[in-house]
Amino acid sequence: MNKKKILKLTAAAMAMTTVGSLNQGRIVKAVENNVQLSELDVKDESLGINDKETGEDLTENNEKISYEENAIVSEEQKGDELEKSNFEIETQTSTGSAVESVTWSFDNSNEGWNFGGAYSYNGPQDNVVNFDEEKQGLRLDVDYSKNVGDSWSEFKIEKKFEGEKLKLNGYNVLTYDFIYDPNCMTTGTFKAKLFITDGPNKDVAIDLSNAEDLGNGLKKAQAVVEFNNADIEADSIILGLVGSNTDYKGSIYIDNIKLSQAAQEDPYVEKTVEPVKQGLVEVDSLEMPSEVKLVDNEATQATADLYAYLKALGKTDKVIYGHQNDTHHKALYKQGTNSDTKDVTGSIAGIIGMDTLSFTGDELELTDEEKKEGLTLPKKAAQIDAQAAKEGAIITLSSHMPNFEIVKNKELVDGKYDYSGYSPNKTSGNIVSRIMPGGDLNEVYTGYLDLIAEYADELQKENVPVLFRPFHENNGSWFWWGGAFCDAQSYKNLFAYTVDYLRNTKNIHNFLYVYSPNGPFENDKEYLSRYPGDEYIDILAFDMYHDDPMAEASKDPWMESLKETINLVQGIADSKGKLSAVSETGIRINGGGMPETGNPNKTWFKDVSDIISKSDMPYYMVWANFNNTDNFFAPFMANDKKGHEMINEFIDYYNDKNTVFADRIDDYASVDTQISDKYAYGYIMTPISNDRILEPVTIKAAVRNTEGKVTFDIKNKDGQVIKTIEATDNNGIFSGDITEDILNELGQVSGTIELKSDNTVLNYINAVFNIKEAEKQPRVVDDFESYMGDSSLLSGAWSTNKGPGCSVNPKLSDKNKYTGDYGVAFSYKISTEKTSEGYAGIIKSLEADWTGCDALQIWAKPDGKGQKLVIQLTSNGEDFEIRLPEFTKTTEPQLLKLQFSDFIGKKGGKLDPSNITSMAIYCNTIVPEDNEGSWNVDSTMYFDDIKAINTSESETEIGNVSVNISGIQKVGYTLTPIVKVEDKEGNEITTSLNLKYYWYQMDNDKDEVNDTNSVLIGTDKNYKIARSDYNKYIKLVVKYVDNNGEEKEISHDYTKSKITFKSSGSHSSSNNSSSENDLSGDSNSNSVITEVITNEDGTSSIKLVDANGKVMTGWQFIDNKWYLGDENGIAKTDWQQVNGKWYYLENDGKMKTGWLKDKDGTWYHLQANGAMQIGWLKDSDGKWYYLKENGAMSIGWLRDTNGTWYYLNNSGAMQTGWIKDADGTWYYLNQSGAMLSNTIVDGYVLNKDGAWVK
């Protein structure tokens, strides 16, 4: 490192430096005491001055400065020194006045720089910042390896100014040398952050790509942080060294920290428009509803009145402007008011957002005095919002909740959980499941809710209502409550539990509850997919940011999309009698906030407000101002005269008669709004939706405000009731047991558990019974074999992500696959109608260590559409991608082997195979050059056997193999495999192999496994025989997983005979509980026989008796046919309902299966167990049919619950391709039968109704 001498600038030398004050960039160095001026290095080519030039006249602007060659600084001059101990001072000029540059060069000490704390950093923090004499720099001993998954892990150093503060006015650049050992890291990047209280708060990336090699194993890069001038006096400077997904562990050296001035264009504009306050939006001027229905029927009067006021205001053309953190975070101007909005307009925002991050020290701090007084962060936040409410503002609270597993693993602080730090984006740990009652994180979660309650209670005392908006943007996958990390029912029940806890346990009655997924939305179903229910939501809202706005709002597709989204959400809210709003929006450029300069649409706020004013939505809110460069969302003042380039347009917006800030909001609490009847509701607390129920468990549910009989209905995936369990009440918590016997009855099945009050369904969860999760193979992403052919289980493992106007629907495919029984059909629709580049994708979360692998293998069958197929891996918080547009121009399937080295990181990092957290498949639009208008593609690709591989590993050679099924082959018993595998040399290698087991139900003992004669019934090592296996063979197929994660069959075995029951005899009557698989009976035809008897009216009936003449009732199995005996043993005929399911018994009493044409000519379908089919059916002919709720086969047009149209011909078969309707209109149905609309097929345009436009 080249070192400079530490200098003290004398008054005489200061006078000398004025020579070049008007020449931009000229630097003149003074000398240290007793150092000859001849040692001064000066070079300024613009003035013709050479190095070490002495004894010459330097003339500029007719001024003459001269000095003697050997002049020495006198003792008298020492008294005039401007002391800056231990750092170098230079004078540098810019377009403004001269300013002293300050440099800390660390020649002899740390010069007052010390460790300054950390944020989201888990490395050592004791004795980690020291002066390094050998390197003559500041040594930072860092360890980011425990935070490699964090995009922001900050290690801080701080310089405190004791006594005289540092005057920051004039400085706008900080630089320093960043010296590091590249061998100490395998991944990640760094940022340099500058923070000065009430001044700059700026971070920039440190460019390591052009780092200078110092020749000693170290490299040097320069950090350059440019910031806007701030006229303040600083107590300290904090430099943050931010690790972004890096594992760096070792020493980093910081040298030559320098504050200076650079020429800069002033980014700010003069304030030329004066705010003109508009009149109050008076309560008396509005059509206020006299009664409202709220989630909380005990809500405070002010809360009900606010709801009524917002509903009434929404009916007008007026719109309330909102701003997050409006009164406790500012972009730059600290000498103004407490609000950027107020600095610009004279009023704070009408809606003011607070986040629970302020309750944990992340967005709010306590002073030492406040701590002494016992003030808490929630109470301080409440004080801030109470003051805002006094100025007229309406308060809304969002909640970026931490990952509670991380919280639990931290050390307690004063005996309490430490909720600090930002971790909602840490999505691992199955958090939603674990914070519900009975979960190991429930106590941690309720402790956090107690902080929210503390804040709310303080405002409740002040009669201030709050719009509470937890779990926002839940349909995305960037928070732990997002779509990839909990299914819809888990999310809904978490929301319900949270409302229940705050309202009923903590007695919080000043909350209005807001639901806000991320828009836009394709349809009502998408918006409501995770909607908790009317009982838990007061305001239906949405978040929707505007990326890269266009200059003209009228031509900006985002503005049109905003209109459509508002109309959709308001329509849903209107149908429910609810309020709607735009809960979060704002301008984003390149993923950040508003730009400091160059905003293309300076009237953006008014344009957005004008769109909202045409709806019934009363407000919108933009996000917070955290700094003045890249993280702000509203205009601000830089000083008392100048501000952001949009301040004047923003004042025009404030002056508009339809714009409402806090100073226009009337005293809504002056009215007396009534609250209507309370909701009846219930939700299941445990188990959690999509739990695998493998052993007896107690169902628990909260049920309120209903007097009906509470039961739990267990249904299969076809919606048929398998079992009903009566619930017992314990002070509003109802419970029922799924016993071992019930599990045995259920067998291996997926379905739902419904919570009912009388016949009203209050809530349900998805559940998987007796099917263990497939043992995770460390290298396998998915082979699609563990879902038992059930696509609903697939959707629990793979989440979706899509752009506006796009969609994706993954389903299991038994036709297009590589190995095994299933692959995945990636059915996607991508469009540029609402965005510049359409995209749709599926994502699977992983916790994989692929050390030793060098490639990702994936079988893929493209569709020939030539769109941008993207294979994505996420490692250490960074996405790495391979794009395959050429591959998608073909249609032939290929086994792709994608080298890890070919994956490109979005942040420039290197893929770390040891920490893979997700894998995704995306398809993006590629618009042909000759295309006009929007581009739409609706198609399907197929994928299978996705796994990490080592392309150089050799395979194990298998020798002799034996596979045998052991166990009693009757219903209720467990079958166990006995497997022995040898290598080619005869050595047994069974235990060293990764074996997988597949159990199939077969009609014949020698059949091969295929699509028509086998059903996959188990993937565990052992298999418990279910009642549905009666009279079937069971086949076991054993496979092993090779070095590259590929499954290969080694052998198989069959049961020696068809499955029978444990014992013979009569079975329960039809009045007792039975299930779909309860048609159990005696396989011995001599046990029960039929007798023909003559009735009094001369007709004949079939009577069921045993060999001794005893009357048999209920279901009886005789000569391979099922009969249903009444209480007298008479075989029932015609339609019969048993335990909620319909069966058809023919005239001779035999149960009918297959197709049935009723007396009125209606077709029905009876399943193999006799139960009437409803919903979609794929018959043995390979065609699809749809059976209505009453079982009748549909013909003609059909719209399913998803809003998708299908066409069924006169025989009931689903049509595909082009069809001509009865009115002569042509439509196109894709290969799944869905009608297409708003697209082009084979060159033909289809309108929004799907009709061909001629």
Secondary structure, 3 states (H helix, E strand, C coil): CCCCCCCCECHHHHHHHHHHCCCCCCEECCCCCCCCHHHCCCCEHHHCECCCCCCCCEEECCEEECCCCCCCCCHHHHCCCECCCCCEEEEECCCCCCEEEEEECCCCCCCCEEEEEEECCCCCCCCCEEEECCCCEEEEEEECHHHCCCCCEEEEEEEECCCCCEECCCCCEEEEEEEECHHHCCCCEEEEEEECCCCCEEEEECCCCCCEECCCCCEEEEEEEECCCCCCEECEEEEEEEEECCCCEEEEEEEEEEEECCCCCCCCEECCCCCCCCCCECHHHCCCCCEECCCCCCCCHHHHHHHHHHHHHHCCCCEEEEEECCCCCCCCCCCCCCCHHHHHHCCCCCEEEEEHHHHHCCCCCCCHHHHHCCCCHHHHHHHHHHHHHHCCCEEEEEECCCCHHHHHHCCCECCECCCCCCCCCCCCCCHHHHHCCCCCCHHHHHHHHHHHHHHHHHHHHCCCCEEEEECCCCCCCCCCCCCCCCCHHHHHHHHHHHHHHHHHHCCCCCEEEEECCECCCCCHHHHHCCCCCCCCCCEEEEECCEECCCCCHHHCHHHHHHHHHHHHHHHHHHHHCCEEEEEEECEECCCCCCCCCCCCCCCHHHHHHHHHHCCCCCEEEECCCCCCCCCCCCCCECCCCEECCCHHHHHHHHHCCCEECHHHECCHHHCCCEECCCCCEEEEEECCCCEEECCCEEEEEEEECCCCCEEEEEEECCCCEEEEEECEEECCEEEEEECHHHHHHHCCEEEEEEEEECCEEEEEEEEEECCCCCCCCCCEEECCCCCCCCHHHHHHHEEEEECCCCEEEEEEECCCCCCCCCEEEEEEEEECCCCCCCEEEEEEEEEECCCCCCEEEEEEECCCCCCEEEEEEEECCEEEEEECCCHHHCCCCEEEEEEHHHCEECCCCCCCCCCEEEEEEEEECCCCCCCCCCCEEEEEEEEEEEEEECCCCCCCCEEEEEEEEECCCECCCEEEEEEEEEECCCCECHHHCCEEEEEEEECCCCCCCCCCCEEEEECCCCEECCHHHCCCEEEEEEEEECCCCCEEEEEEEECCCCCECCCCCCCCCCCCCCCCCCCCCCCCCCCEEEEEEECCCCCEEEEEEECCCCECCEEEEECCEEEEECCCCEECCEEEEECCEEEEECCCCCECCEEEECCCCCEEEECCCCCECCEEEECCCCCEEEECCCCCECCEEEECCCCCEEEECCCCCECCEEEECCCCCEEEECCCCCECCCEEECCEEECCCCCECC
